[in-house]
Amino acid sequence: MGRILLTGLTPPVLDALYQHVRLDDYPPPAPKTLPELQQLIGEDRQRGWVLHRSDYSTAIATGIRNHLGEVVAAINLSGPEAVMDSEESQARFREALLLTAARISAELGG
Protein backbone atom coordinates (compact mmCIF):
# COMPACT_ATOMS: atom_id res chain seq x y z
CA MET A 1 0.00 0.00 0.00
CA GLY A 2 2.96 2.28 0.46
CA ARG A 3 3.58 2.68 -3.24
CA ILE A 4 -0.02 3.62 -3.92
CA LEU A 5 0.18 6.26 -1.19
CA LEU A 6 3.30 7.65 -2.86
CA THR A 7 1.30 8.18 -6.07
CA GLY A 8 -0.52 10.97 -4.25
CA LEU A 9 2.69 12.96 -3.92
CA THR A 10 3.88 15.39 -6.55
CA PRO A 11 7.26 14.57 -8.10
CA PRO A 12 9.03 17.39 -6.18
CA VAL A 13 7.57 16.18 -2.87
CA LEU A 14 8.56 12.58 -3.67
CA ASP A 15 12.08 13.80 -4.51
CA ALA A 16 12.37 15.70 -1.24
CA LEU A 17 11.06 12.76 0.78
CA TYR A 18 13.61 10.33 -0.66
CA GLN A 19 16.47 12.76 -1.21
CA HIS A 20 18.62 11.30 1.60
CA VAL A 21 17.27 7.73 1.66
CA ARG A 22 19.42 4.80 0.56
CA LEU A 23 17.30 2.70 -1.75
CA ASP A 24 19.98 0.17 -2.66
CA ASP A 25 19.53 -1.69 0.65
CA TYR A 26 16.09 -2.99 -0.27
CA PRO A 27 15.77 -6.44 -1.88
CA PRO A 28 14.67 -6.86 -5.52
CA PRO A 29 12.44 -5.93 -7.19
CA ALA A 30 12.57 -2.65 -5.24
CA PRO A 31 14.01 0.30 -7.16
CA LYS A 32 17.67 1.00 -6.38
CA THR A 33 17.82 4.71 -7.28
CA LEU A 34 15.60 7.75 -6.95
CA PRO A 35 15.05 7.96 -10.74
CA GLU A 36 13.96 4.29 -10.73
CA LEU A 37 11.56 5.02 -7.85
CA GLN A 38 10.20 8.08 -9.66
CA GLN A 39 9.57 6.02 -12.79
CA LEU A 40 7.88 3.21 -10.86
CA ILE A 41 5.61 5.61 -8.95
CA GLY A 42 4.75 7.40 -12.21
CA GLU A 43 3.70 4.08 -13.76
CA ASP A 44 1.70 3.21 -10.62
CA ARG A 45 0.02 6.63 -10.72
CA GLN A 46 -0.98 6.17 -14.35
CA ARG A 47 -2.25 2.61 -13.78
CA GLY A 48 -4.12 3.48 -10.58
CA TRP A 49 -3.25 0.29 -8.74
CA VAL A 50 -0.25 -1.74 -7.60
CA LEU A 51 0.32 -5.49 -7.64
CA HIS A 52 2.89 -6.82 -5.20
CA ARG A 53 4.02 -10.41 -4.93
CA SER A 54 5.99 -11.80 -2.03
CA ASP A 55 7.08 -15.32 -1.18
CA TYR A 56 3.66 -16.94 -0.85
CA SER A 57 1.14 -14.13 -1.25
CA THR A 58 -0.08 -11.51 -3.67
CA ALA A 59 -1.55 -8.10 -2.83
CA ILE A 60 -3.34 -5.54 -4.96
CA ALA A 61 -3.66 -1.96 -3.69
CA THR A 62 -5.39 1.18 -4.87
CA GLY A 63 -5.99 4.66 -3.55
CA ILE A 64 -8.91 6.30 -1.83
CA ARG A 65 -9.50 9.85 -3.06
CA ASN A 66 -11.01 12.85 -1.36
CA HIS A 67 -13.29 15.52 -2.84
CA LEU A 68 -10.26 17.12 -4.54
CA GLY A 69 -9.26 13.85 -6.20
CA GLU A 70 -6.19 13.53 -3.98
CA VAL A 71 -5.04 10.14 -2.70
CA VAL A 72 -5.66 10.32 1.05
CA ALA A 73 -5.68 6.62 1.97
CA ALA A 74 -5.20 3.20 0.44
CA ILE A 75 -6.88 -0.16 0.56
CA ASN A 76 -5.60 -3.53 -0.50
CA LEU A 77 -6.71 -7.06 -1.00
CA SER A 78 -4.19 -9.77 -0.31
CA GLY A 79 -4.27 -13.51 -0.31
CA PRO A 80 -2.28 -16.67 -0.79
CA GLU A 81 -0.51 -17.03 -4.09
CA ALA A 82 -2.42 -20.25 -4.76
CA VAL A 83 -5.66 -18.24 -4.83
CA MET A 84 -4.43 -15.04 -6.49
CA ASP A 85 -1.82 -16.39 -8.90
CA SER A 86 -3.77 -16.53 -12.15
CA GLU A 87 -4.31 -13.44 -14.28
CA GLU A 88 -8.06 -14.14 -14.25
CA SER A 89 -8.15 -14.15 -10.44
CA GLN A 90 -6.05 -11.01 -10.24
CA ALA A 91 -8.33 -9.24 -12.73
CA ARG A 92 -11.45 -10.26 -10.80
CA PHE A 93 -10.02 -9.17 -7.44
CA ARG A 94 -8.62 -5.95 -8.93
CA GLU A 95 -12.01 -4.98 -10.38
CA ALA A 96 -13.71 -5.63 -7.03
CA LEU A 97 -11.06 -3.59 -5.24
CA LEU A 98 -11.31 -0.68 -7.68
CA LEU A 99 -15.10 -0.66 -7.37
CA THR A 100 -14.85 -0.64 -3.58
CA ALA A 101 -12.31 2.17 -3.66
CA ALA A 102 -14.56 4.20 -5.95
CA ARG A 103 -17.47 3.74 -3.54
CA ILE A 104 -15.41 4.79 -0.53
CA SER A 105 -14.02 7.75 -2.47
CA ALA A 106 -17.56 8.78 -3.41
CA GLU A 107 -18.43 8.85 0.29
CA LEU A 108 -15.55 11.31 0.72
CA GLY A 109 -16.83 13.41 -2.17
CA GLY A 110 -14.27 12.00 -4.60
N, C-alpha and C positions, 0 to 999 in steps of 0.2 A: 504494500500500500504506500510505502514511502515514495516510490517513483511517481505514482499518480499524484501524490500531494505536491511533488516538485513541479509538475506540469502547470500548477497554478502560479508559479513564480515567473516573473519576467526574466529574460536572459541576463540583464545586469544584476538583478537580485540573486539569481542562481550563481553567477560568477562571484559575487561578493561573499556569498555563503560558503563556497568551496575554495575560495582563493588560497587559504593556507591549510587545506586538508590533503593529506597524502592518500591518494586513491589506489596506488599500486600495492597496498597491503591487502586488498580485498581479493578473495578467490574468484577465478573465472566463473561465469562470464561477465563479471562486473567490469565497468570501464576503468581503464588505468590512468587516464589523463582527463583534465578538465574539458578539452575539446571533444573527447569521446563521450563524456557525460552529457555535455551540451547537445550533441547530436542525438544521443539516445533519448533524452528528455524531449527534444523536438519531435522525434518520431512518435513517442508516446502521446504527446500533446495532440498531434495530428490524428492519430488513431483513436484516441479517447479511452483507451483501456490498456492494461498491462497483463501479460501472461508470464508467470514465474514458475519455473520447475525446480524442485529440489530433489533430494535423494529418492524419496518415495511419495511425494505429493506434488500437486499442481494447484496454483492459485491464480485467479483472475480478479483484477481490481479495476475500479473505475471511480471517477470523482462525483461528489455531490456539489451542486452549484447553488449559489444564493441568487437573490433577485437581480444582482448585477452580472450574473453569469460567471462569477469567480468560483474557482474550486475552493471550498471551505472545509471539506471533509472527504473521506474515502470509505468505500465499502468493498469487501471482497468475498469471494466464494472460494473455498479451498476444500480439497478432498484427496483421497488416496489416488495415486497414479493409475491404479487398476480401474478406477471408475472414470477418471477424467482424461485418460490418455488419448483416446481417439479424437480426431478432428470433429466428428459429428457431435460427440459429447461436449467438447469444448465450445462449439458453436451454440449448442442448445443452452448450456449454462451461461455463456456470455450474453446471449439475448435476454435471458431471464434477469441477469444482473443489471444489464443496461436499462431494462424496463423498470426495475425496482429503483434504480438510481434516478431515473427521470421522474418517477412518482414522488420520491422523497424531495428532489429538487423543486418540483412543482409546489410542494407544501411550504417550501422556503421562498416561494415567489420566483423560482428560476425556471 
